[in-house]
Amino acid sequence: MNVRPVHEGFVAEDQPLAPPVAATPASPGVRRAAPPPEIELSPAEKPAPPETEWPITVTLRHKAIRNNTGEEVKQLTMREPRAGDINRYGNPVRVNGDGEIIIEERKMTYMIAALANILPPFIETMDTRDWNSCAYRIRGFFLPELAAW
């Protein structure tokens, strides 16, 4: 005997499908289904932020530093990085195997110095919070664009 098992929820191949149910206006007292939830876009799906205007100026909020001529400065103005800067000082940002963004401190110090046209020893005297403000402000320019992958 050759019998096919019947699984709950399935329609046998030889049975016709039920006709579609016609839409009817909602009756008073009848609840409608809730609208579907809004799903937030993933970072790769979000539109790219507007292009940044260069140069970028970061205010040193915690401690002023000296520039190459010995003047005290309370702001660093950084020019746009170029591929040659990465060639000279290395890429200061990398993505590890877990997708975590890592800032390489030594390379970032040299990159900030090059972009701000201030010698690295003066950058090293920065307050750590100001250094991080500069590093995080420019880190996105050293990451690949996901759209290019």
N, C-alpha and C positions, 0 to 999 in steps of 0.2 A: 504494500500500500504506500503510495507516494503522496504524502500530505504535507503541505507547507504550513508551518506554524503561523498563527496570527498574533501580531504584536499590538498591544494596546496603543491607540493613537494613530495607527496606520490604516489606510483605506486599501481594500483589496483592489488589485489592478483591474478587475472586470466590473467594479462598481462605478457608476457615474458620480462625479463630484457634485456637491450641493450647489445650487445657484447662489451667486453673491447676494448678500443682504442689502436691500436698498436703504439708503440713508434717510432717516426721518427726523423732523425737527424735534428738539428736546421738549419733553412734556414738563409741565410744572411739577416740581418735587423730585425730578429725576436728576441724579448727579452725573456730571460729565467727568470724563477722565482728566486727570491733572496733565498739564502740558509737560512735555519731556524736559528733563533737567538740562540746563546749559552746561556744556562741557568746555572747560578752559583749554585753550590751545597749548600745545607743547612748545618749548622754546624754538624748535626747528620750524614750526608752522607760523610763529608770530612774525609779523612784518618787521623788516629790518629797521633799526632806529635811524632817524635822520642823520645824514652825514655830519660829522663833527667839524666845526669851524676851527681852523688852525690859525694862529698858535693857541695852545691851551694854557690858561693861567690858573695856578693852584695857590691859594693863600696859605701861608705858613701860620697857623693859628696859635701854636704853642711856643715857638722860639724862632727868632730871626737867625739867619746865617750870613756869612760873609761871601761876597762874590770874588772873582779873580782880581779885582782892583782894590779889595779890602773894604768895600762899602757894605753896610748892613742891608740885607734885602728881606722883605716880608712876603714876597710873592716869587714864585718860579714860573717863568713863561717858557713853555716847551714847544719846539717846532715839531712838525709832522715827522714821524720816523720813516726811514727808507730801508730798503733791503741792504744797502751798504752798512747801515748801523748794526744790523744783525750779523753781517759778515765780520765786522770788526769786534763787536762786544759779545756776540752770542745772542740767541733768542732767550729773553728773560722769563718767558712763560712757557710751560709745557702742560700737557694733559696726561695724567697717569692712566694705568690700565682700568681703574675704576671710574674714569671720567671726571676725576677731580682736577681742578685747575691749580697748578703749583707755580708759585713765583720763586724764581731762583734769585736770591737776594743779591749776591755779588754782581751778577749780570745786570740786574735791575738798577743797582747803584750806578754802574757805569753808563747804562742807557739814560737814566735821568740826567746824569752829568753831561752827557753828549747833547741831549735834546735841549737842556737849559743853558748850555755853553758855560758851565761852571765846573771847575776841577773836582774830581772825585773826593779828595780829602775834605773839601768844604761840604759836599753832600753827606759825607759820613758824620758830620757834626750835627745833622738835623735831629730834631726830636723824633722819636720813633713813630708817633702818631702822624706827624707831618710827612714822614717818609712813606708810610703806608697810604696816606691820602694821595700822594703823587703816584705811587706804584699801582694802586687800584684804579686810578683815573685813566691810566694809559694801558693797562694790561690787555684790554680787549683788542687792541690794535696789533697784538702779537699772536692772536689765536686764528686758526683757519676758519673760514666761513663755511658753515654746514651746508649751505646751498651748493657749494662747489664740489662737494663729495659726491 
